[in-house]
């Protein structure tokens, strides 16, 4: 579930008057797609609304009593658009039935609908709390979305393929594609040939399993399954699981990734017949036994016979061939290469030039000496012109570090988020820009203000860090260090 939906949940708006009831027990139907997160029920015929993993905040309507194969249809491209459609139509029932109506029938149904006081109260809450306006042309929006959508991308659980539950059940087959992901495939290339490997090995204190590799026309696909003790994952989930990313500051988000036992970044290589292949693309998924919110992983877990006694992180990596034709595989080596992890240190504040601060990073002591510390203003001409106004006030800190870190390994971050852009004239709002892509792009990196080298005197190397930009100068800035560390050396394993 995305940030906008989590923001909506925080407003505690009840959509039941508009035909979307929330339930404690979201028991899925046979036609509820894999990866579905149910957000509400119509209350009749099992009709329910959901997100589907891999489709962002696109909202789908599921109709179990419909004639196959019309069980699932998209009704909005985002949750924000879903709310705007509700503002325009006042009833989710009209949205999920619109696919079968002409434009004339749709607006006749809209005019004939009856709304009571609770409906208008819910609409007022949406409009005022979420700052939204009704969708201008709801019928055109719905039909354009549904006619252009590729329904083959929707994947279903094993219940969908059970003839006892679905008399129109198709036969599901296991297939892996070079141009696909774990979630599915949208191209026209043929499935790869599965080559069983069933190789289990240890790396970085973790247990890995490579159950199979796939020889495809364009390259090789390798599935990596990392095993995690359920108790270890449950301890992590008890600490972080109920905390939404929006509620965490930058350092806490960093820590949540670092402490997640299912999160381990790799940049693997394979050597086929003596030729080293670099990874071109990849995808990943987690399997938690007994977790109903992750149904799309069960097919994979069952195919590979993954033990229900563990949690699993499964990564799929694609490696293009170096030759024009697919080679016959005579030997296959796998090299595990860990990507650097970001280790956050303790938060600190700066009073001015001359101050020395012992950066508290686990196992890595550094002393920061402040050379300069002063407010700055971004040149507005460097930001793309438009209808949005961007924050330009920030603070620059120049400093030295002792001992000298390896290049590109240590940065200083601002704990605060930057101010979001705002319209220059409220009556002309047409789009929202991204502060991360504008002001932050000028003075830092994609995940926040970052350290950068600004000079290299003969005696010492000087760095600079920029705080998050605001519309008014920040009265208090809290910094924290981030050290990029590679904990484990590469290791090579023979697969074939």
Secondary structure by P-SEA (a helix, b strand, c coil): ccaaaaaaaaaccccccccbbbbccccccccccccccccccccccccccccccccccbbbbbbcccccccccccccccaaaaaaaaaaccccccccccccccaaaaaaaaaaccccaaaaaaaaaaaacccccccccaaaaaaaaaaaccccccccccccccccccccccbbbbbbbcccccccccccccccbbbbcccccccccbbbbcccccccccbbbbbbbbbbcaaaaaaaaacccccccccccaaaaaaaaaacccbbbbbbbbbcccccccccccccccccccccccccaaaaaaaacccccbbbbbbbbbbbbcccccccccbbbbbbbbcbbbbbcccccccccccccccccccbbbbbbbcbbbbbbccccccccccbbbbccbbbbbbccccccccccbbbbbccccccccccccccccccccccccccccccccccbbbbbccccccbbbbbbbcccccccccbbbbbbbbbbbcccbbbbbcc
